[in-house]
Amino acid sequence: MYAGASEMPWWGPYSQSGVFKTTDGGKVWYRVNRGLGNPSVGALWLNQSDPDIVLAATPAGIYRSADAGTSWTRVYNVSAYAFSSSEDTVYAATGQGVPASTDSGIS
């Protein structure tokens, strides 16, 4: 399970921002931010067919992990806020509209 955290004053300090992951049902959480250019995470999307693929929406763009959060690569260079999906298409709410991806965020 994953959780995203942001630095907004009512959500918590910047030092506690980022993507967190648990593999034991929530008993222990650890930060998985390597390569995440901005740890202020507003939303996460998990590929239901391949749980190693995760997208993170940040003010610096959309980041993608293909290794269950071990490392991140920016795939979209516009502020992102939310995700939605329908069948094989992922939609992102961004500062410049609603782009769609049919390849799990690669493009």
C-alpha positions in Angstrom: 0.0 0.0 0.0 1.2 3.5 -0.8 0.4 7.0 0.7 1.3 10.4 -0.6 2.1 13.4 1.7 2.4 17.1 1.0 4.0 20.0 2.8 0.8 22.1 3.0 0.6 23.6 6.5 -2.5 21.8 7.5 -1.1 18.4 6.2 2.3 18.4 7.8 5.9 19.7 7.4 7.9 19.5 4.2 10.3 17.1 5.9 7.5 14.6 6.1 6.4 14.9 2.5 6.7 12.3 -0.2 5.6 8.8 -1.1 5.4 6.2 1.7 5.0 2.5 1.3 4.0 -0.3 3.6 4.3 -4.0 3.0 2.9 -5.2 6.3 -0.6 -3.8 6.3 0.4 -0.4 7.7 2.4 -1.4 10.8 5.6 0.1 9.4 5.8 2.9 6.7 8.9 3.9 4.9 9.7 6.8 2.5 10.3 5.8 -1.1 11.4 9.2 -2.7 14.6 8.3 -4.6 14.5 10.4 -7.8 11.3 12.2 -6.8 12.1 15.8 -7.8 9.5 17.3 -5.5 8.3 15.3 -2.5 5.1 17.3 -2.2 2.7 14.5 -3.5 -0.9 15.4 -4.1 -2.1 12.1 -5.6 -0.9 8.6 -6.4 -2.1 6.1 -9.1 -1.3 2.4 -8.9 -1.5 0.2 -11.9 -4.0 -2.5 -11.0 -2.5 -5.0 -13.5 1.1 -4.4 -12.5 1.5 -3.1 -8.9 5.1 -2.2 -9.5 4.0 0.8 -11.6 3.0 3.9 -9.6 2.5 7.5 -10.7 2.9 10.4 -8.4 1.3 13.9 -9.0 3.5 16.7 -7.7 3.9 20.5 -8.3 7.0 19.6 -10.4 5.1 17.2 -12.7 4.2 13.6 -12.9 6.7 11.0 -11.7 6.6 7.3 -12.6 8.1 4.3 -10.8 8.3 0.9 -12.5 9.9 -0.8 -9.5 7.4 -0.4 -6.7 8.6 3.0 -5.6 12.3 2.2 -5.4 13.1 4.9 -8.0 11.2 7.6 -9.8 11.5 9.3 -13.2 9.7 12.5 -14.3 7.4 11.7 -17.2 5.4 14.9 -17.5 6.8 18.4 -16.7 3.6 20.2 -15.6 2.1 20.5 -12.1 -0.3 17.7 -11.5 -3.0 17.3 -8.8 -5.0 14.2 -9.3 -5.5 11.0 -11.3 -8.4 9.1 -12.6 -8.5 6.0 -14.8 -10.9 4.1 -17.0 -10.0 0.7 -18.4 -6.5 1.2 -19.9 -6.4 5.0 -19.8 -5.0 7.2 -17.0 -6.1 10.8 -16.8 -4.2 13.5 -14.9 -5.5 16.8 -13.6 -2.7 19.3 -14.4 -2.1 23.0 -14.5 -2.5 22.8 -18.3 -5.5 20.5 -18.8 -6.2 16.8 -18.5 -3.6 14.7 -20.4 -4.3 11.0 -20.9 -1.9 8.1 -21.0 -2.6 4.6 -22.4 0.7 3.2 -21.5 0.7 3.4 -17.7 2.3 6.9 -17.7 5.2 6.2 -20.0 3.9 8.9 -22.3 
